[in-house]
């Protein structure tokens, strides 16, 4: 692994210590300081395609053909190109490339609320609040951005998202480590509302919709920056509170990003050949994943995007996410529409990553905050089928990242209720991702008072994944 040079400020820290102090161990964090500076992988990146609402493992990657009908549902498994790995029949393209992905079938945690589950999964910590809008502990991407502070390429954000996730955010790290969101002005997307217009992470061909990165946007930000200098009273108060530096850093980063041709170009899909855009699919998910690939190729280290489906027929569903209760959606009819689109977009991304040699340094993840109940339920007055929240078992789809592909890790019982082989707390996935970034998963982060907070309260690297 390539080692990065230490930052100038940290050489000053070392230079201020005498040889005797070093020998005597006056600075107990010195070894950790040096280790942290040299372990960060300068190339590794993650694309997280987040199925907000919680997709059913029983309809996607952990089908139970021999279970009773009210458990197994209507879909049948299909064989893949790796013997012993079966996935849903409505994912035929992915079935032909199982050697390029790995399924975690035994992940679980204990939180069954949408925001509480998202917070638990993405931060590794259980929140006090059940239905929180903003995280009590920092989510995965924010932690990565914090560790990359000062190491990221100028003009390229470390962390990009289409919108804030429900129950996530930077928490005590501060807004300076929140994701760079190109269209952040839709708070409904982080409210738990089941129906909202999906927020694109890309621009349309005429740039009249979705992402717009222009010189005019940069000018407006610069004008706001100039205005800030005139607000002396605000500045003094902010300096006393310790918040101004974080705000300024985030604001300066936004100006740099908007002014950077590298970042602007990454969002512009017109730079891609038509045949590749057609392979991904000219729809929200296809354009989103193609943009995600362009972003990591440009140097973004963590990209997260909600897998919100644009619209389903009203007679099938009232939701645009994966919260497939009977009162929200006819789960089987909805999946018959969504899964083929997902199959096209995800298989195109995986092919693209491998063709470009990015599979060794870019990890693609598809999952949501939990799985769905083994029992199909029909609470809606129409009697349509659905499944409820189920954090006791879920499936996570991984591809690339220099990890071991072509395997299934863990299994659930015959009804898909709970793990029976290699049960894995969801923190194990976070520990593996941190490890791959070169971040110590057993390290700490200082909260707003300087108190050290464990990065993860528990969770070990998944040994089967690590090459």
Secondary structure in CASP SS format (residue, H / E / C, confidence):
PFRMAT SS
TARGET T0000
AUTHOR 0000-0000-0000
METHOD secondary structure of the structure
MODEL  1
X C 1.00
X C 1.00
X C 1.00
X C 1.00
X C 1.00
X C 1.00
X C 1.00
X H 1.00
X H 1.00
X H 1.00
X H 1.00
X H 1.00
X H 1.00
X H 1.00
X H 1.00
X C 1.00
X C 1.00
X C 1.00
X H 1.00
X H 1.00
X H 1.00
X H 1.00
X H 1.00
X H 1.00
X C 1.00
X C 1.00
X C 1.00
X C 1.00
X C 1.00
X H 1.00
X H 1.00
X H 1.00
X H 1.00
X H 1.00
X H 1.00
X H 1.00
X H 1.00
X H 1.00
X H 1.00
X C 1.00
X C 1.00
X C 1.00
X C 1.00
X C 1.00
X E 1.00
X E 1.00
X E 1.00
X E 1.00
X E 1.00
X E 1.00
X C 1.00
X C 1.00
X C 1.00
X C 1.00
X C 1.00
X C 1.00
X H 1.00
X H 1.00
X H 1.00
X C 1.00
X C 1.00
X C 1.00
X C 1.00
X C 1.00
X C 1.00
X C 1.00
X C 1.00
X C 1.00
X H 1.00
X H 1.00
X H 1.00
X H 1.00
X C 1.00
X C 1.00
X C 1.00
X C 1.00
X E 1.00
X E 1.00
X E 1.00
X C 1.00
X C 1.00
X C 1.00
X C 1.00
X C 1.00
X C 1.00
X E 1.00
X E 1.00
X E 1.00
X C 1.00
X C 1.00
X C 1.00
X H 1.00
X H 1.00
X H 1.00
X H 1.00
X C 1.00
X C 1.00
X H 1.00
X H 1.00
X H 1.00
X C 1.00
X E 1.00
X E 1.00
X E 1.00
X E 1.00
X E 1.00
X E 1.00
X E 1.00
X C 1.00
X C 1.00
X C 1.00
X C 1.00
X C 1.00
X H 1.00
X H 1.00
X H 1.00
X H 1.00
X H 1.00
X H 1.00
X H 1.00
X H 1.00
X H 1.00
X H 1.00
X C 1.00
X C 1.00
X C 1.00
X C 1.00
X C 1.00
X C 1.00
X C 1.00
X C 1.00
X C 1.00
X C 1.00
X E 1.00
X C 1.00
X C 1.00
X C 1.00
X C 1.00
X C 1.00
X H 1.00
X H 1.00
X H 1.00
X H 1.00
X H 1.00
X H 1.00
X H 1.00
X H 1.00
X C 1.00
X C 1.00
X C 1.00
X C 1.00
X C 1.00
X C 1.00
X C 1.00
X C 1.00
X C 1.00
X C 1.00
X C 1.00
X E 1.00
X E 1.00
X E 1.00
X C 1.00
X C 1.00
X C 1.00
X C 1.00
X C 1.00
X C 1.00
X E 1.00
X C 1.00
X C 1.00
X H 1.00
X H 1.00
X H 1.00
X C 1.00
X H 1.00
X H 1.00
X H 1.00
X C 1.00
X C 1.00
X E 1.00
X E 1.00
X C 1.00
X C 1.00
X C 1.00
X C 1.00
X C 1.00
X H 1.00
X H 1.00
X H 1.00
X H 1.00
X C 1.00
X C 1.00
X C 1.00
X C 1.00
X C 1.00
X C 1.00
X C 1.00
X C 1.00
X C 1.00
X C 1.00
X C 1.00
X C 1.00
X E 1.00
X C 1.00
X C 1.00
X C 1.00
X C 1.00
X C 1.00
X C 1.00
X E 1.00
X C 1.00
X C 1.00
X C 1.00
X C 1.00
X H 1.00
X H 1.00
X H 1.00
X H 1.00
X H 1.00
X H 1.00
X H 1.00
X H 1.00
X H 1.00
X H 1.00
X H 1.00
X H 1.00
X H 1.00
X H 1.00
X H 1.00
X H 1.00
X C 1.00
X H 1.00
X H 1.00
X H 1.00
X H 1.00
X H 1.00
X H 1.00
X H 1.00
X H 1.00
X H 1.00
X H 1.00
X C 1.00
X C 1.00
X H 1.00
X H 1.00
X H 1.00
X H 1.00
X H 1.00
X H 1.00
X H 1.00
X H 1.00
X H 1.00
X H 1.00
X H 1.00
X H 1.00
X H 1.00
X H 1.00
X H 1.00
X H 1.00
X C 1.00
X H 1.00
X H 1.00
X H 1.00
X H 1.00
X H 1.00
X H 1.00
X H 1.00
X C 1.00
X H 1.00
X H 1.00
X H 1.00
X C 1.00
X C 1.00
X H 1.00
X H 1.00
X H 1.00
X H 1.00
X H 1.00
X H 1.00
X H 1.00
X C 1.00
X C 1.00
X C 1.00
X H 1.00
X H 1.00
X H 1.00
X H 1.00
X H 1.00
X H 1.00
X H 1.00
X H 1.00
X H 1.00
X H 1.00
X H 1.00
X H 1.00
X H 1.00
X H 1.00
X H 1.00
X C 1.00
X C 1.00
X C 1.00
X E 1.00
X E 1.00
X E 1.00
X E 1.00
X E 1.00
X C 1.00
X C 1.00
X C 1.00
X C 1.00
X C 1.00
X C 1.00
X C 1.00
X C 1.00
X C 1.00
X C 1.00
X E 1.00
X C 1.00
X C 1.00
X C 1.00
X C 1.00
X C 1.00
X C 1.00
X C 1.00
X C 1.00
X C 1.00
X C 1.00
X C 1.00
X E 1.00
X C 1.00
X H 1.00
X H 1.00
X H 1.00
X H 1.00
X H 1.00
X H 1.00
X H 1.00
X H 1.00
X H 1.00
X H 1.00
X H 1.00
X H 1.00
X H 1.00
X H 1.00
X H 1.00
X H 1.00
X H 1.00
X H 1.00
X H 1.00
X H 1.00
X H 1.00
X H 1.00
X H 1.00
X H 1.00
X H 1.00
X C 1.00
X C 1.00
X H 1.00
X H 1.00
X H 1.00
X C 1.00
X E 1.00
X E 1.00
X E 1.00
X E 1.00
X E 1.00
X E 1.00
X C 1.00
X C 1.00
X C 1.00
X E 1.00
X E 1.00
X C 1.00
X C 1.00
X C 1.00
X C 1.00
X E 1.00
X C 1.00
X C 1.00
X C 1.00
X C 1.00
X C 1.00
X C 1.00
X C 1.00
X C 1.00
X E 1.00
X C 1.00
X C 1.00
X E 1.00
X E 1.00
X C 1.00
X C 1.00
X C 1.00
X E 1.00
X E 1.00
X E 1.00
X E 1.00
X E 1.00
X E 1.00
X E 1.00
X C 1.00
X C 1.00
X C 1.00
X C 1.00
X C 1.00
X C 1.00
X E 1.00
X E 1.00
X E 1.00
X C 1.00
X E 1.00
X E 1.00
X C 1.00
X C 1.00
X C 1.00
X C 1.00
X C 1.00
X C 1.00
X E 1.00
X E 1.00
X E 1.00
X C 1.00
X C 1.00
X E 1.00
X E 1.00
X C 1.00
X H 1.00
X H 1.00
X H 1.00
X H 1.00
X H 1.00
X H 1.00
X H 1.00
X H 1.00
X H 1.00
X H 1.00
X H 1.00
X C 1.00
X C 1.00
X C 1.00
X C 1.00
X C 1.00
X C 1.00
X E 1.00
X E 1.00
X E 1.00
X C 1.00
X C 1.00
X C 1.00
X C 1.00
X C 1.00
X E 1.00
X E 1.00
X E 1.00
X C 1.00
X C 1.00
X C 1.00
X C 1.00
X C 1.00
X C 1.00
X C 1.00
X C 1.00
X C 1.00
X C 1.00
X C 1.00
X C 1.00
X C 1.00
END
